[in-house]
Amino acid sequence: MSPTPLQIKVKALQRLTTEKSYYAKEVAENTQTLEQMRANGADPYEIKKQSQVLDESKRMVPELDSKIEEHAQNLSEFLKVYNGDEDTTFAKSLIQ
């Protein structure tokens, strides 16, 4: 059985939220790595590359925030007109 539109929207929002938490964790890890590299006097090129990796991870968090907001709004609008048989409690909790 194929997923329903409600399931698709809920899973998309869950995936984005999970992805954001992974990027936040990655930012923390990369920040720590960069600080250690600077403290240990690592090669300037390696420090520069690690800094670029950190910047890339930092840029993803606001991008994911906007996608999460967009998907939450989409799910909210969908729930306003949804009249199916599925339980919408979990979906509603995601957009709170």
PyMOL Python script that loads the backbone (N, CA, C, O; Angstrom):
from pymol import cmd

cmd.read_pdbstr("""\
ATOM      1  N   MET A   1       0.842  -1.180   0.000  1.00  0.00           N
ATOM      2  CA  MET A   1       0.000   0.000   0.000  1.00  0.00           C
ATOM      3  C   MET A   1       0.888   1.245   0.000  1.00  0.00           C
ATOM      4  O   MET A   1       1.836   1.345   0.778  1.00  0.00           O
ATOM      5  N   SER A   2       0.577   2.155  -0.852  1.00  0.00           N
ATOM      6  CA  SER A   2       1.392   3.369  -0.960  1.00  0.00           C
ATOM      7  C   SER A   2       1.051   4.335   0.178  1.00  0.00           C
ATOM      8  O   SER A   2      -0.060   4.323   0.707  1.00  0.00           O
ATOM      9  N   PRO A   3       2.024   5.167   0.542  1.00  0.00           N
ATOM     10  CA  PRO A   3       1.786   6.115   1.635  1.00  0.00           C
ATOM     11  C   PRO A   3       0.752   7.170   1.243  1.00  0.00           C
ATOM     12  O   PRO A   3       0.644   7.562   0.082  1.00  0.00           O
ATOM     13  N   THR A   4       0.018   7.605   2.221  1.00  0.00           N
ATOM     14  CA  THR A   4      -0.996   8.631   1.986  1.00  0.00           C
ATOM     15  C   THR A   4      -0.332  10.007   1.949  1.00  0.00           C
ATOM     16  O   THR A   4       0.796  10.166   2.416  1.00  0.00           O
ATOM     17  N   PRO A   5      -1.021  10.986   1.403  1.00  0.00           N
ATOM     18  CA  PRO A   5      -0.456  12.345   1.402  1.00  0.00           C
ATOM     19  C   PRO A   5      -0.108  12.837   2.809  1.00  0.00           C
ATOM     20  O   PRO A   5       0.886  13.542   2.990  1.00  0.00           O
ATOM     21  N   LEU A   6      -0.916  12.472   3.800  1.00  0.00           N
ATOM     22  CA  LEU A   6      -0.624  12.870   5.178  1.00  0.00           C
ATOM     23  C   LEU A   6       0.680  12.232   5.646  1.00  0.00           C
ATOM     24  O   LEU A   6       1.523  12.903   6.241  1.00  0.00           O
ATOM     25  N   GLN A   7       0.846  10.950   5.380  1.00  0.00           N
ATOM     26  CA  GLN A   7       2.073  10.256   5.778  1.00  0.00           C
ATOM     27  C   GLN A   7       3.294  10.863   5.100  1.00  0.00           C
ATOM     28  O   GLN A   7       4.342  11.016   5.727  1.00  0.00           O
ATOM     29  N   ILE A   8       3.166  11.203   3.848  1.00  0.00           N
ATOM     30  CA  ILE A   8       4.280  11.794   3.100  1.00  0.00           C
ATOM     31  C   ILE A   8       4.682  13.130   3.719  1.00  0.00           C
ATOM     32  O   ILE A   8       5.867  13.397   3.916  1.00  0.00           O
ATOM     33  N   LYS A   9       3.705  13.956   4.021  1.00  0.00           N
ATOM     34  CA  LYS A   9       3.995  15.275   4.600  1.00  0.00           C
ATOM     35  C   LYS A   9       4.611  15.148   5.994  1.00  0.00           C
ATOM     36  O   LYS A   9       5.535  15.886   6.337  1.00  0.00           O
ATOM     37  N   VAL A  10       4.103  14.224   6.786  1.00  0.00           N
ATOM     38  CA  VAL A  10       4.637  14.014   8.136  1.00  0.00           C
ATOM     39  C   VAL A  10       6.070  13.502   8.061  1.00  0.00           C
ATOM     40  O   VAL A  10       6.944  13.997   8.773  1.00  0.00           O
ATOM     41  N   LYS A  11       6.313  12.520   7.208  1.00  0.00           N
ATOM     42  CA  LYS A  11       7.663  11.949   7.081  1.00  0.00           C
ATOM     43  C   LYS A  11       8.652  12.983   6.556  1.00  0.00           C
ATOM     44  O   LYS A  11       9.806  13.003   6.984  1.00  0.00           O
ATOM     45  N   ALA A  12       8.224  13.829   5.647  1.00  0.00           N
ATOM     46  CA  ALA A  12       9.113  14.872   5.119  1.00  0.00           C
ATOM     47  C   ALA A  12       9.518  15.836   6.230  1.00  0.00           C
ATOM     48  O   ALA A  12      10.684  16.216   6.334  1.00  0.00           O
ATOM     49  N   LEU A  13       8.569  16.223   7.046  1.00  0.00           N
ATOM     50  CA  LEU A  13       8.861  17.134   8.153  1.00  0.00           C
ATOM     51  C   LEU A  13       9.766  16.467   9.188  1.00  0.00           C
ATOM     52  O   LEU A  13      10.674  17.101   9.725  1.00  0.00           O
ATOM     53  N   GLN A  14       9.516  15.196   9.461  1.00  0.00           N
ATOM     54  CA  GLN A  14      10.378  14.454  10.391  1.00  0.00           C
ATOM     55  C   GLN A  14      11.800  14.358   9.851  1.00  0.00           C
ATOM     56  O   GLN A  14      12.765  14.547  10.591  1.00  0.00           O
ATOM     57  N   ARG A  15      11.923  14.065   8.565  1.00  0.00           N
ATOM     58  CA  ARG A  15      13.245  13.922   7.947  1.00  0.00           C
ATOM     59  C   ARG A  15      14.026  15.225   8.037  1.00  0.00           C
ATOM     60  O   ARG A  15      15.210  15.217   8.372  1.00  0.00           O
ATOM     61  N   LEU A  16      13.377  16.334   7.744  1.00  0.00           N
ATOM     62  CA  LEU A  16      14.047  17.631   7.812  1.00  0.00           C
ATOM     63  C   LEU A  16      14.469  17.976   9.241  1.00  0.00           C
ATOM     64  O   LEU A  16      15.550  18.524   9.459  1.00  0.00           O
ATOM     65  N   THR A  17      13.624  17.657  10.195  1.00  0.00           N
ATOM     66  CA  THR A  17      13.956  17.918  11.597  1.00  0.00           C
ATOM     67  C   THR A  17      15.151  17.080  12.031  1.00  0.00           C
ATOM     68  O   THR A  17      16.043  17.568  12.724  1.00  0.00           O
ATOM     69  N   THR A  18      15.161  15.827  11.623  1.00  0.00           N
ATOM     70  CA  THR A  18      16.288  14.946  11.938  1.00  0.00           C
ATOM     71  C   THR A  18      17.557  15.446  11.271  1.00  0.00           C
ATOM     72  O   THR A  18      18.625  15.468  11.883  1.00  0.00           O
ATOM     73  N   GLU A  19      17.436  15.843  10.021  1.00  0.00           N
ATOM     74  CA  GLU A  19      18.596  16.352   9.282  1.00  0.00           C
ATOM     75  C   GLU A  19      19.170  17.597   9.960  1.00  0.00           C
ATOM     76  O   GLU A  19      20.387  17.763  10.038  1.00  0.00           O
ATOM     77  N   LYS A  20      18.290  18.465  10.446  1.00  0.00           N
ATOM     78  CA  LYS A  20      18.753  19.669  11.140  1.00  0.00           C
ATOM     79  C   LYS A  20      19.529  19.304  12.401  1.00  0.00           C
ATOM     80  O   LYS A  20      20.558  19.911  12.699  1.00  0.00           O
ATOM     81  N   SER A  21      19.040  18.318  13.137  1.00  0.00           N
ATOM     82  CA  SER A  21      19.750  17.921  14.362  1.00  0.00           C
ATOM     83  C   SER A  21      21.115  17.335  14.031  1.00  0.00           C
ATOM     84  O   SER A  21      22.072  17.533  14.780  1.00  0.00           O
ATOM     85  N   TYR A  22      21.216  16.613  12.913  1.00  0.00           N
ATOM     86  CA  TYR A  22      22.518  16.082  12.493  1.00  0.00           C
ATOM     87  C   TYR A  22      23.481  17.215  12.141  1.00  0.00           C
ATOM     88  O   TYR A  22      24.655  17.172  12.508  1.00  0.00           O
ATOM     89  N   TYR A  23      22.990  18.213  11.440  1.00  0.00           N
ATOM     90  CA  TYR A  23      23.852  19.347  11.080  1.00  0.00           C
ATOM     91  C   TYR A  23      24.269  20.141  12.315  1.00  0.00           C
ATOM     92  O   TYR A  23      25.405  20.608  12.395  1.00  0.00           O
ATOM     93  N   ALA A  24      23.368  20.297  13.269  1.00  0.00           N
ATOM     94  CA  ALA A  24      23.723  21.004  14.502  1.00  0.00           C
ATOM     95  C   ALA A  24      24.816  20.247  15.249  1.00  0.00           C
ATOM     96  O   ALA A  24      25.743  20.850  15.791  1.00  0.00           O
ATOM     97  N   LYS A  25      24.700  18.934  15.270  1.00  0.00           N
ATOM     98  CA  LYS A  25      25.726  18.102  15.906  1.00  0.00           C
ATOM     99  C   LYS A  25      27.043  18.220  15.144  1.00  0.00           C
ATOM    100  O   LYS A  25      28.115  18.297  15.744  1.00  0.00           O
ATOM    101  N   GLU A  26      26.950  18.234  13.819  1.00  0.00           N
ATOM    102  CA  GLU A  26      28.141  18.362  12.977  1.00  0.00           C
ATOM    103  C   GLU A  26      28.832  19.707  13.207  1.00  0.00           C
ATOM    104  O   GLU A  26      30.061  19.774  13.239  1.00  0.00           O
ATOM    105  N   VAL A  27      28.060  20.766  13.363  1.00  0.00           N
ATOM    106  CA  VAL A  27      28.634  22.091  13.637  1.00  0.00           C
ATOM    107  C   VAL A  27      29.408  22.059  14.950  1.00  0.00           C
ATOM    108  O   VAL A  27      30.520  22.580  15.032  1.00  0.00           O
ATOM    109  N   ALA A  28      28.829  21.454  15.962  1.00  0.00           N
ATOM    110  CA  ALA A  28      29.504  21.377  17.265  1.00  0.00           C
ATOM    111  C   ALA A  28      30.800  20.575  17.157  1.00  0.00           C
ATOM    112  O   ALA A  28      31.830  20.975  17.700  1.00  0.00           O
ATOM    113  N   GLU A  29      30.745  19.446  16.457  1.00  0.00           N
ATOM    114  CA  GLU A  29      31.938  18.611  16.303  1.00  0.00           C
ATOM    115  C   GLU A  29      33.011  19.324  15.495  1.00  0.00           C
ATOM    116  O   GLU A  29      34.189  19.285  15.851  1.00  0.00           O
ATOM    117  N   ASN A  30      32.608  19.977  14.404  1.00  0.00           N
ATOM    118  CA  ASN A  30      33.578  20.675  13.560  1.00  0.00           C
ATOM    119  C   ASN A  30      34.177  21.885  14.275  1.00  0.00           C
ATOM    120  O   ASN A  30      35.345  22.215  14.068  1.00  0.00           O
ATOM    121  N   THR A  31      33.392  22.536  15.105  1.00  0.00           N
ATOM    122  CA  THR A  31      33.911  23.657  15.894  1.00  0.00           C
ATOM    123  C   THR A  31      34.979  23.166  16.860  1.00  0.00           C
ATOM    124  O   THR A  31      36.036  23.781  17.004  1.00  0.00           O
ATOM    125  N   GLN A  32      34.692  22.065  17.511  1.00  0.00           N
ATOM    126  CA  GLN A  32      35.656  21.494  18.449  1.00  0.00           C
ATOM    127  C   GLN A  32      36.928  21.057  17.720  1.00  0.00           C
ATOM    128  O   GLN A  32      38.035  21.301  18.201  1.00  0.00           O
ATOM    129  N   THR A  33      36.772  20.418  16.574  1.00  0.00           N
ATOM    130  CA  THR A  33      37.929  19.980  15.792  1.00  0.00           C
ATOM    131  C   THR A  33      38.776  21.169  15.372  1.00  0.00           C
ATOM    132  O   THR A  33      40.002  21.127  15.469  1.00  0.00           O
ATOM    133  N   LEU A  34      38.126  22.228  14.905  1.00  0.00           N
ATOM    134  CA  LEU A  34      38.844  23.423  14.470  1.00  0.00           C
ATOM    135  C   LEU A  34      39.598  24.065  15.638  1.00  0.00           C
ATOM    136  O   LEU A  34      40.746  24.482  15.483  1.00  0.00           O
ATOM    137  N   GLU A  35      38.964  24.143  16.783  1.00  0.00           N
ATOM    138  CA  GLU A  35      39.631  24.710  17.957  1.00  0.00           C
ATOM    139  C   GLU A  35      40.849  23.879  18.352  1.00  0.00           C
ATOM    140  O   GLU A  35      41.890  24.425  18.714  1.00  0.00           O
ATOM    141  N   GLN A  36      40.711  22.558  18.281  1.00  0.00           N
ATOM    142  CA  GLN A  36      41.840  21.682  18.603  1.00  0.00           C
ATOM    143  C   GLN A  36      42.972  21.863  17.602  1.00  0.00           C
ATOM    144  O   GLN A  36      44.146  21.884  17.971  1.00  0.00           O
ATOM    145  N   MET A  37      42.605  21.993  16.337  1.00  0.00           N
ATOM    146  CA  MET A  37      43.627  22.180  15.304  1.00  0.00           C
ATOM    147  C   MET A  37      44.390  23.481  15.547  1.00  0.00           C
ATOM    148  O   MET A  37      45.615  23.518  15.431  1.00  0.00           O
ATOM    149  N   ARG A  38      43.670  24.535  15.880  1.00  0.00           N
ATOM    150  CA  ARG A  38      44.322  25.826  16.142  1.00  0.00           C
ATOM    151  C   ARG A  38      45.203  25.749  17.388  1.00  0.00           C
ATOM    152  O   ARG A  38      46.306  26.296  17.410  1.00  0.00           O
ATOM    153  N   ALA A  39      44.713  25.072  18.418  1.00  0.00           N
ATOM    154  CA  ALA A  39      45.475  24.951  19.663  1.00  0.00           C
ATOM    155  C   ALA A  39      46.741  24.121  19.467  1.00  0.00           C
ATOM    156  O   ALA A  39      47.763  24.371  20.106  1.00  0.00           O
ATOM    157  N   ASN A  40      46.665  23.137  18.583  1.00  0.00           N
ATOM    158  CA  ASN A  40      47.808  22.256  18.341  1.00  0.00           C
ATOM    159  C   ASN A  40      48.743  22.786  17.261  1.00  0.00           C
ATOM    160  O   ASN A  40      49.751  22.153  16.948  1.00  0.00           O
ATOM    161  N   GLY A  41      48.418  23.936  16.694  1.00  0.00           N
ATOM    162  CA  GLY A  41      49.271  24.527  15.665  1.00  0.00           C
ATOM    163  C   GLY A  41      49.296  23.724  14.377  1.00  0.00           C
ATOM    164  O   GLY A  41      50.358  23.526  13.786  1.00  0.00           O
ATOM    165  N   ALA A  42      48.144  23.265  13.944  1.00  0.00           N
ATOM    166  CA  ALA A  42      48.054  22.479  12.713  1.00  0.00           C
ATOM    167  C   ALA A  42      48.420  23.334  11.503  1.00  0.00           C
ATOM    168  O   ALA A  42      48.516  24.558  11.589  1.00  0.00           O
ATOM    169  N   ASP A  43      48.618  22.668  10.396  1.00  0.00           N
ATOM    170  CA  ASP A  43      48.962  23.316   9.136  1.00  0.00           C
ATOM    171  C   ASP A  43      47.877  24.347   8.774  1.00  0.00           C
ATOM    172  O   ASP A  43      46.690  24.027   8.839  1.00  0.00           O
ATOM    173  N   PRO A  44      48.256  25.556   8.400  1.00  0.00           N
ATOM    174  CA  PRO A  44      47.267  26.594   8.060  1.00  0.00           C
ATOM    175  C   PRO A  44      46.296  26.163   6.956  1.00  0.00           C
ATOM    176  O   PRO A  44      45.123  26.535   6.978  1.00  0.00           O
ATOM    177  N   TYR A  45      46.782  25.387   6.003  1.00  0.00           N
ATOM    178  CA  TYR A  45      45.903  24.911   4.930  1.00  0.00           C
ATOM    179  C   TYR A  45      44.815  23.997   5.499  1.00  0.00           C
ATOM    180  O   TYR A  45      43.649  24.111   5.122  1.00  0.00           O
ATOM    181  N   GLU A  46      45.192  23.094   6.403  1.00  0.00           N
ATOM    182  CA  GLU A  46      44.219  22.188   7.013  1.00  0.00           C
ATOM    183  C   GLU A  46      43.218  22.962   7.869  1.00  0.00           C
ATOM    184  O   GLU A  46      42.032  22.632   7.899  1.00  0.00           O
ATOM    185  N   ILE A  47      43.698  23.982   8.559  1.00  0.00           N
ATOM    186  CA  ILE A  47      42.803  24.822   9.361  1.00  0.00           C
ATOM    187  C   ILE A  47      41.811  25.543   8.452  1.00  0.00           C
ATOM    188  O   ILE A  47      40.624  25.638   8.766  1.00  0.00           O
ATOM    189  N   LYS A  48      42.303  26.043   7.333  1.00  0.00           N
ATOM    190  CA  LYS A  48      41.434  26.739   6.383  1.00  0.00           C
ATOM    191  C   LYS A  48      40.366  25.788   5.846  1.00  0.00           C
ATOM    192  O   LYS A  48      39.194  26.154   5.761  1.00  0.00           O
ATOM    193  N   LYS A  49      40.765  24.577   5.485  1.00  0.00           N
ATOM    194  CA  LYS A  49      39.812  23.600   4.949  1.00  0.00           C
ATOM    195  C   LYS A  49      38.781  23.200   6.005  1.00  0.00           C
ATOM    196  O   LYS A  49      37.595  23.073   5.703  1.00  0.00           O
ATOM    197  N   GLN A  50      39.235  23.004   7.237  1.00  0.00           N
ATOM    198  CA  GLN A  50      38.307  22.657   8.316  1.00  0.00           C
ATOM    199  C   GLN A  50      37.346  23.809   8.570  1.00  0.00           C
ATOM    200  O   GLN A  50      36.173  23.586   8.871  1.00  0.00           O
ATOM    201  N   SER A  51      37.833  25.031   8.452  1.00  0.00           N
ATOM    202  CA  SER A  51      36.987  26.204   8.616  1.00  0.00           C
ATOM    203  C   SER A  51      35.921  26.255   7.521  1.00  0.00           C
ATOM    204  O   SER A  51      34.777  26.628   7.781  1.00  0.00           O
ATOM    205  N   GLN A  52      36.296  25.882   6.307  1.00  0.00           N
ATOM    206  CA  GLN A  52      35.332  25.842   5.207  1.00  0.00           C
ATOM    207  C   GLN A  52      34.263  24.778   5.448  1.00  0.00           C
ATOM    208  O   GLN A  52      33.086  24.999   5.166  1.00  0.00           O
ATOM    209  N   VAL A  53      34.676  23.631   5.969  1.00  0.00           N
ATOM    210  CA  VAL A  53      33.725  22.565   6.291  1.00  0.00           C
ATOM    211  C   VAL A  53      32.741  23.057   7.354  1.00  0.00           C
ATOM    212  O   VAL A  53      31.537  22.818   7.259  1.00  0.00           O
ATOM    213  N   LEU A  54      33.268  23.740   8.359  1.00  0.00           N
ATOM    214  CA  LEU A  54      32.426  24.285   9.425  1.00  0.00           C
ATOM    215  C   LEU A  54      31.443  25.320   8.871  1.00  0.00           C
ATOM    216  O   LEU A  54      30.261  25.300   9.214  1.00  0.00           O
ATOM    217  N   ASP A  55      31.926  26.211   8.023  1.00  0.00           N
ATOM    218  CA  ASP A  55      31.054  27.232   7.430  1.00  0.00           C
ATOM    219  C   ASP A  55      29.934  26.597   6.614  1.00  0.00           C
ATOM    220  O   ASP A  55      28.792  27.055   6.658  1.00  0.00           O
ATOM    221  N   GLU A  56      30.261  25.548   5.872  1.00  0.00           N
ATOM    222  CA  GLU A  56      29.254  24.861   5.060  1.00  0.00           C
ATOM    223  C   GLU A  56      28.171  24.250   5.954  1.00  0.00           C
ATOM    224  O   GLU A  56      26.981  24.338   5.652  1.00  0.00           O
ATOM    225  N   SER A  57      28.593  23.643   7.039  1.00  0.00           N
ATOM    226  CA  SER A  57      27.629  23.056   7.974  1.00  0.00           C
ATOM    227  C   SER A  57      26.764  24.138   8.609  1.00  0.00           C
ATOM    228  O   SER A  57      25.558  23.956   8.769  1.00  0.00           O
ATOM    229  N   LYS A  58      27.373  25.257   8.968  1.00  0.00           N
ATOM    230  CA  LYS A  58      26.625  26.363   9.574  1.00  0.00           C
ATOM    231  C   LYS A  58      25.592  26.933   8.607  1.00  0.00           C
ATOM    232  O   LYS A  58      24.505  27.333   9.025  1.00  0.00           O
ATOM    233  N   ARG A  59      25.923  26.971   7.322  1.00  0.00           N
ATOM    234  CA  ARG A  59      24.983  27.502   6.324  1.00  0.00           C
ATOM    235  C   ARG A  59      23.769  26.594   6.151  1.00  0.00           C
ATOM    236  O   ARG A  59      22.694  27.063   5.778  1.00  0.00           O
ATOM    237  N   MET A  60      23.929  25.316   6.415  1.00  0.00           N
ATOM    238  CA  MET A  60      22.822  24.386   6.223  1.00  0.00           C
ATOM    239  C   MET A  60      21.730  24.554   7.279  1.00  0.00           C
ATOM    240  O   MET A  60      20.558  24.318   6.986  1.00  0.00           O
ATOM    241  N   VAL A  61      22.083  24.950   8.479  1.00  0.00           N
ATOM    242  CA  VAL A  61      21.097  25.040   9.564  1.00  0.00           C
ATOM    243  C   VAL A  61      19.997  26.058   9.246  1.00  0.00           C
ATOM    244  O   VAL A  61      18.821  25.708   9.350  1.00  0.00           O
ATOM    245  N   PRO A  62      20.318  27.301   8.863  1.00  0.00           N
ATOM    246  CA  PRO A  62      19.234  28.243   8.532  1.00  0.00           C
ATOM    247  C   PRO A  62      18.432  27.806   7.299  1.00  0.00           C
ATOM    248  O   PRO A  62      17.227  28.039   7.214  1.00  0.00           O
ATOM    249  N   GLU A  63      19.119  27.175   6.356  1.00  0.00           N
ATOM    250  CA  GLU A  63      18.419  26.682   5.169  1.00  0.00           C
ATOM    251  C   GLU A  63      17.394  25.620   5.570  1.00  0.00           C
ATOM    252  O   GLU A  63      16.266  25.614   5.077  1.00  0.00           O
ATOM    253  N   LEU A  64      17.796  24.734   6.461  1.00  0.00           N
ATOM    254  CA  LEU A  64      16.871  23.708   6.932  1.00  0.00           C
ATOM    255  C   LEU A  64      15.759  24.316   7.776  1.00  0.00           C
ATOM    256  O   LEU A  64      14.624  23.839   7.739  1.00  0.00           O
ATOM    257  N   ASP A  65      16.068  25.356   8.531  1.00  0.00           N
ATOM    258  CA  ASP A  65      15.028  26.043   9.299  1.00  0.00           C
ATOM    259  C   ASP A  65      13.926  26.554   8.378  1.00  0.00           C
ATOM    260  O   ASP A  65      12.740  26.403   8.676  1.00  0.00           O
ATOM    261  N   SER A  66      14.320  27.154   7.265  1.00  0.00           N
ATOM    262  CA  SER A  66      13.308  27.681   6.344  1.00  0.00           C
ATOM    263  C   SER A  66      12.522  26.548   5.688  1.00  0.00           C
ATOM    264  O   SER A  66      11.317  26.676   5.472  1.00  0.00           O
ATOM    265  N   LYS A  67      13.192  25.444   5.370  1.00  0.00           N
ATOM    266  CA  LYS A  67      12.481  24.294   4.792  1.00  0.00           C
ATOM    267  C   LYS A  67      11.517  23.680   5.801  1.00  0.00           C
ATOM    268  O   LYS A  67      10.402  23.296   5.449  1.00  0.00           O
ATOM    269  N   ILE A  68      11.949  23.589   7.056  1.00  0.00           N
ATOM    270  CA  ILE A  68      11.076  23.043   8.101  1.00  0.00           C
ATOM    271  C   ILE A  68       9.851  23.932   8.267  1.00  0.00           C
ATOM    272  O   ILE A  68       8.728  23.441   8.374  1.00  0.00           O
ATOM    273  N   GLU A  69      10.072  25.237   8.289  1.00  0.00           N
ATOM    274  CA  GLU A  69       8.956  26.175   8.420  1.00  0.00           C
ATOM    275  C   GLU A  69       7.989  26.033   7.240  1.00  0.00           C
ATOM    276  O   GLU A  69       6.771  26.039   7.417  1.00  0.00           O
ATOM    277  N   GLU A  70       8.549  25.906   6.046  1.00  0.00           N
ATOM    278  CA  GLU A  70       7.726  25.749   4.841  1.00  0.00           C
ATOM    279  C   GLU A  70       6.907  24.460   4.899  1.00  0.00           C
ATOM    280  O   GLU A  70       5.710  24.469   4.614  1.00  0.00           O
ATOM    281  N   HIS A  71       7.551  23.357   5.267  1.00  0.00           N
ATOM    282  CA  HIS A  71       6.847  22.076   5.341  1.00  0.00           C
ATOM    283  C   HIS A  71       5.819  22.061   6.477  1.00  0.00           C
ATOM    284  O   HIS A  71       4.750  21.466   6.335  1.00  0.00           O
ATOM    285  N   ALA A  72       6.131  22.702   7.584  1.00  0.00           N
ATOM    286  CA  ALA A  72       5.177  22.777   8.693  1.00  0.00           C
ATOM    287  C   ALA A  72       3.945  23.579   8.271  1.00  0.00           C
ATOM    288  O   ALA A  72       2.817  23.208   8.596  1.00  0.00           O
ATOM    289  N   GLN A  73       4.161  24.666   7.555  1.00  0.00           N
ATOM    290  CA  GLN A  73       3.046  25.472   7.054  1.00  0.00           C
ATOM    291  C   GLN A  73       2.208  24.660   6.070  1.00  0.00           C
ATOM    292  O   GLN A  73       0.978  24.698   6.107  1.00  0.00           O
ATOM    293  N   ASN A  74       2.886  23.930   5.194  1.00  0.00           N
ATOM    294  CA  ASN A  74       2.213  23.084   4.218  1.00  0.00           C
ATOM    295  C   ASN A  74       1.366  22.029   4.929  1.00  0.00           C
ATOM    296  O   ASN A  74       0.213  21.803   4.562  1.00  0.00           O
ATOM    297  N   LEU A  75       1.939  21.386   5.943  1.00  0.00           N
ATOM    298  CA  LEU A  75       1.208  20.368   6.704  1.00  0.00           C
ATOM    299  C   LEU A  75       0.030  20.997   7.440  1.00  0.00           C
ATOM    300  O   LEU A  75      -1.050  20.409   7.495  1.00  0.00           O
ATOM    301  N   SER A  76       0.225  22.165   7.998  1.00  0.00           N
ATOM    302  CA  SER A  76      -0.843  22.859   8.706  1.00  0.00           C
ATOM    303  C   SER A  76      -2.016  23.158   7.774  1.00  0.00           C
ATOM    304  O   SER A  76      -3.175  22.936   8.125  1.00  0.00           O
ATOM    305  N   GLU A  77      -1.699  23.662   6.590  1.00  0.00           N
ATOM    306  CA  GLU A  77      -2.749  23.952   5.604  1.00  0.00           C
ATOM    307  C   GLU A  77      -3.459  22.669   5.178  1.00  0.00           C
ATOM    308  O   GLU A  77      -4.677  22.653   5.002  1.00  0.00           O
ATOM    309  N   PHE A  78      -2.692  21.605   5.016  1.00  0.00           N
ATOM    310  CA  PHE A  78      -3.265  20.314   4.629  1.00  0.00           C
ATOM    311  C   PHE A  78      -4.223  19.812   5.711  1.00  0.00           C
ATOM    312  O   PHE A  78      -5.305  19.312   5.402  1.00  0.00           O
ATOM    313  N   LEU A  79      -3.825  19.944   6.972  1.00  0.00           N
ATOM    314  CA  LEU A  79      -4.660  19.449   8.068  1.00  0.00           C
ATOM    315  C   LEU A  79      -5.964  20.234   8.205  1.00  0.00           C
ATOM    316  O   LEU A  79      -6.966  19.696   8.676  1.00  0.00           O
ATOM    317  N   LYS A  80      -5.953  21.497   7.798  1.00  0.00           N
ATOM    318  CA  LYS A  80      -7.171  22.310   7.884  1.00  0.00           C
ATOM    319  C   LYS A  80      -8.275  21.762   6.984  1.00  0.00           C
ATOM    320  O   LYS A  80      -9.458  21.872   7.307  1.00  0.00           O
ATOM    321  N   VAL A  81      -7.887  21.174   5.859  1.00  0.00           N
ATOM    322  CA  VAL A  81      -8.881  20.669   4.911  1.00  0.00           C
ATOM    323  C   VAL A  81      -8.966  19.146   4.898  1.00  0.00           C
ATOM    324  O   VAL A  81      -9.789  18.580   4.178  1.00  0.00           O
ATOM    325  N   TYR A  82      -8.129  18.481   5.684  1.00  0.00           N
ATOM    326  CA  TYR A  82      -8.089  17.018   5.688  1.00  0.00           C
ATOM    327  C   TYR A  82      -9.310  16.455   6.399  1.00  0.00           C
ATOM    328  O   TYR A  82      -9.655  16.881   7.501  1.00  0.00           O
ATOM    329  N   ASN A  83      -9.954  15.497   5.756  1.00  0.00           N
ATOM    330  CA  ASN A  83     -11.106  14.842   6.369  1.00  0.00           C
ATOM    331  C   ASN A  83     -11.023  13.323   6.204  1.00  0.00           C
ATOM    332  O   ASN A  83     -12.043  12.650   6.056  1.00  0.00           O
ATOM    333  N   GLY A  84      -9.810  12.799   6.230  1.00  0.00           N
ATOM    334  CA  GLY A  84      -9.601  11.360   6.092  1.00  0.00           C
ATOM    335  C   GLY A  84      -9.773  10.629   7.408  1.00  0.00           C
ATOM    336  O   GLY A  84     -10.122  11.219   8.430  1.00  0.00           O
ATOM    337  N   ASP A  85      -9.521   9.325   7.357  1.00  0.00           N
ATOM    338  CA  ASP A  85      -9.710   8.458   8.517  1.00  0.00           C
ATOM    339  C   ASP A  85      -8.483   8.360   9.417  1.00  0.00           C
ATOM    340  O   ASP A  85      -8.571   7.828  10.523  1.00  0.00           O
ATOM    341  N   GLU A  86      -7.353   8.861   8.961  1.00  0.00           N
ATOM    342  CA  GLU A  86      -6.120   8.709   9.730  1.00  0.00           C
ATOM    343  C   GLU A  86      -6.119   9.605  10.965  1.00  0.00           C
ATOM    344  O   GLU A  86      -6.731  10.673  10.983  1.00  0.00           O
ATOM    345  N   ASP A  87      -5.417   9.143  11.991  1.00  0.00           N
ATOM    346  CA  ASP A  87      -5.248   9.928  13.212  1.00  0.00           C
ATOM    347  C   ASP A  87      -4.261  11.061  12.918  1.00  0.00           C
ATOM    348  O   ASP A  87      -3.155  10.816  12.438  1.00  0.00           O
ATOM    349  N   THR A  88      -4.657  12.270  13.202  1.00  0.00           N
ATOM    350  CA  THR A  88      -3.812  13.434  12.897  1.00  0.00           C
ATOM    351  C   THR A  88      -3.127  14.005  14.134  1.00  0.00           C
ATOM    352  O   THR A  88      -2.507  15.066  14.061  1.00  0.00           O
ATOM    353  N   THR A  89      -3.230  13.321  15.254  1.00  0.00           N
ATOM    354  CA  THR A  89      -2.651  13.825  16.505  1.00  0.00           C
ATOM    355  C   THR A  89      -1.151  14.043  16.380  1.00  0.00           C
ATOM    356  O   THR A  89      -0.637  15.096  16.759  1.00  0.00           O
ATOM    357  N   PHE A  90      -0.449  13.047  15.847  1.00  0.00           N
ATOM    358  CA  PHE A  90       1.005  13.160  15.715  1.00  0.00           C
ATOM    359  C   PHE A  90       1.374  14.281  14.747  1.00  0.00           C
ATOM    360  O   PHE A  90       2.294  15.055  15.011  1.00  0.00           O
ATOM    361  N   ALA A  91       0.664  14.366  13.636  1.00  0.00           N
ATOM    362  CA  ALA A  91       0.942  15.416  12.650  1.00  0.00           C
ATOM    363  C   ALA A  91       0.747  16.796  13.273  1.00  0.00           C
ATOM    364  O   ALA A  91       1.534  17.712  13.032  1.00  0.00           O
ATOM    365  N   LYS A  92      -0.292  16.934  14.065  1.00  0.00           N
ATOM    366  CA  LYS A  92      -0.547  18.222  14.725  1.00  0.00           C
ATOM    367  C   LYS A  92       0.535  18.545  15.745  1.00  0.00           C
ATOM    368  O   LYS A  92       0.888  19.709  15.935  1.00  0.00           O
ATOM    369  N   SER A  93       1.058  17.523  16.397  1.00  0.00           N
ATOM    370  CA  SER A  93       2.117  17.764  17.384  1.00  0.00           C
ATOM    371  C   SER A  93       3.408  18.230  16.716  1.00  0.00           C
ATOM    372  O   SER A  93       4.198  18.948  17.329  1.00  0.00           O
ATOM    373  N   LEU A  94       3.626  17.831  15.474  1.00  0.00           N
ATOM    374  CA  LEU A  94       4.834  18.242  14.754  1.00  0.00           C
ATOM    375  C   LEU A  94       4.828  19.726  14.403  1.00  0.00           C
ATOM    376  O   LEU A  94       5.884  20.353  14.315  1.00  0.00           O
ATOM    377  N   ILE A  95       3.655  20.276  14.206  1.00  0.00           N
ATOM    378  CA  ILE A  95       3.599  21.677  13.775  1.00  0.00           C
ATOM    379  C   ILE A  95       3.408  22.638  14.946  1.00  0.00           C
ATOM    380  O   ILE A  95       3.274  23.844  14.735  1.00  0.00           O
ATOM    381  N   GLN A  96       3.392  22.137  16.149  1.00  0.00           N
ATOM    382  CA  GLN A  96       3.255  22.992  17.337  1.00  0.00           C
ATOM    383  C   GLN A  96       4.534  23.710  17.615  1.00  0.00           C
ATOM    384  O   GLN A  96       4.616  24.477  18.574  1.00  0.00           O
TER     385      GLN A  96
END
""", "prot")
cmd.dss("prot")
cmd.show_as("cartoon", "prot")
cmd.util.cbc("prot")
cmd.orient("prot")
